Amino acid sequence: MFAPRALYLQVAERLREQIFNRELEPGSWIDEQKLAADYGISRTPLREALKVLAVEGLVTMKMRRGAYVTEMSAQDVSQVYRLLALLESDAAAQVAETASDAELAELRQLHEQLEAQVGQRDDFFRTNERFHMRLLALAHNRWREQIVNDLRKVMKLNRHHSLFRQGRIEESLAEHRALLTALEQRAPEQAARLMRAHFDNGLTAAQTA
């Protein structure tokens, strides 16, 4: 049972997890009546939660048809990857210039954790996201961080994740190693170029997964 405080936000989090876990598939209609009964709540907080997820792009509201889990087209995937490449490459350049040695050591530690998690897909995905979000945090631009966070939520709807392609995890790790070297060498232009290439390669892998 949910706590009364910020009920709709708790409902939104539960719905978000069901979407990410594919309990609610992309393109599927969201049965509000059934979900409200399953959650033991009225439809009012559920509808407020759906509005939150619609703003995030995870849910699409259709006139007189209700709410649907957003389905990513090939064009959607390409557009999101290109935006992430622009935003995260700019962040990488900033981090190369301004991050402290201790902060770069944090990124190195997250990367080493990634290296140890090859073969543990779910853990690898989570740590990979932590690496990227930590790099963004170190660039100290909350607006960029917020946009990327929303874009990464939407990317979880993609059925053809780039890391699903055989060999892509190893390629991704090699790209991370090169990026870390550029960051540690305080080479902003190289760091930005390597981050853009990382996303370009990820898009290519997603398109062929």
N, C-alpha and C positions, 0 to 999 in steps of 0.2 A: 504494500500500500504506500502511496506517495505521501510525503509530508505536505502540509497545506501551503507552506511558503513557496512562491514561484512555481506553482504546480505546472503551468504550461511549459516552463523551461525544462523541468524534469521529464515531462512527456516528450518534448522535442528531443532530448538526449536519448531517450529510449527508442524513439522512432528512428533517429539517426543511426543508432547501433544496429537496428533491424535492417535498415537499408544497406549499411556497409557489410553486414554479415550475409547479405543476399536472402534474408528471410522475407524481405519485400523486394522483388526483382525489378530492375529498371524496366519501365514501360507498363508496369502493373498498376491497376486501379487500387486505390486505398479505400478499403471498406470502413468508413468512419464508425458506423454502428457497431460492427464486430470488434473493432479495436477498442472503442470506449467500453464495451462489455468486458473484453479481455483485461483491460487496465483497471476496471472497477471505478471509472470516472464518468462524468457527464461529457457531452459532446462539445461543450463550450471550451474547456482547456485544450481539448484535442484540436479544435479548429484554430485556436491561437497558436498551438505548436506547429501546425501545418503552415501557418503564415510565416513563422520563423524559418522553417525549412525551405519555403518558397523563395524567401529573400536570399538564402544561401545558394539557391539553384538546385537543391536536391529534390524538390517537389515542384511539379508544374500544375497550376490550377487551370482547369478548362471550364469555360462557361457552360452552365447547366449540366455538366458531366462529372464534376467533382475534382478530386485531387489524384494525381498520378505520380509515381516515382519517375523522375526525369531519366530519359534515355539519351545517351550520348551518341551523336552521329560522328562519322569520320571527320567532318568539318569542325564539329565542336572540339574534338580531341586535338586537332591540328591547331586551332585557335588558342586553346588553353595552353598547350605546350609552348607556343610562340610567346605568349604573354609571360609565362613563367621564366622562359629564357631571358627575356628583357629585364624583368624585375630582379631575378636572382643573380644575373651576371653583374648588374649594377651594384647589388649588395656585396658580391664577392670582391669587387674592386675597392669598395669602401672598407671592407674588413682587412684587406691586404695593407691598406694605408694606416688604419687607426687602431686595430685590435692589439691588445697587449699580448705579451708572450704567454701569459697564463691563460688568456682566452683562446689563443691558437692551440694551446695544449689540450683544452677541452675538446676542440674539434678533432684533434689527433686521437684522443681517447675514444671518442664516439666512432671514429673510423676503425680503430682497432677492434672495437666491439662488433662492428659490422663484419670485419674479416673473420671473426670467430663464429659468426652466426650463419655462415654459408651452409645451406642445407636445412636451416630452420626458418622456413619462408615467412611465417607471420612475425616472428621476432625480428627478422632481417628487415621487413617492410617498416615496422615500427621504428627501429633504430635509424633507418635511412631517412625517414621523415623527421626524426629528432635532429639528425645532423643538419638537414636543410633548414629547419626552423631555428635552430641555434645560430647558424650562420646569419640568418636574417636578423635575429635579435641583436647580434653583435654589431650590425650595421646601424642600429638605433634610428630606424624610421618606422614608427608605429603604423603609418598609413599603408606603407608597402607591406608590412608584416600582416596587417589585417586582410589586404587584398589577396596575398598569396595563400593565407590560411583558408580563405573561402574557395579559391581556385583548387587547392589541394583536396578539399572536401568533395568538390564536383568530380575531380579526377578519379575518385574511388568508385564512381559509377561506371567507369570504363571497363567493359568486359575483356578488353585485350590489353592488359597492363604490360608495359614495355618489358618488365623484368620476367614475364612469363616466357619470353622467347629463349630458346636454348642458347646458352653461352652469354646471355646479356648480363647476368649478375657479375660474371668475371670481368666483362668489359666495363661495367659500371664501377666496379672496385678500382680498376686501373685508372679510370678517369678521376675518381676521388683522390687517388694517390698523387696524380699529377697536379690536381687542384691544390691539395694541401702543400705540396712543394712550392707552388707559386705563392701561396699565402705566406708561408714561412720565409720565403725569400723577399717578401714585401714588393711583389711585382703585380700591381693592380691591373694593368692592361692584359697581362698574360692570364691572370686569374679570371677576369671577365671573359676572355676568349675561350678559356677551357670550360667555364660554366655554360656558355652558349653552346659549345660543341657537345657537352654532356646532355643538354636537352634536345639538341638536334638529333643526336644518336638515339636518345630515348624515343623520340617521335618515330624515327625510322623503324625501330624495333617494335613499337606498338602497332604500326601499320602492317607489319609482316608477321605479327604473333598469331 
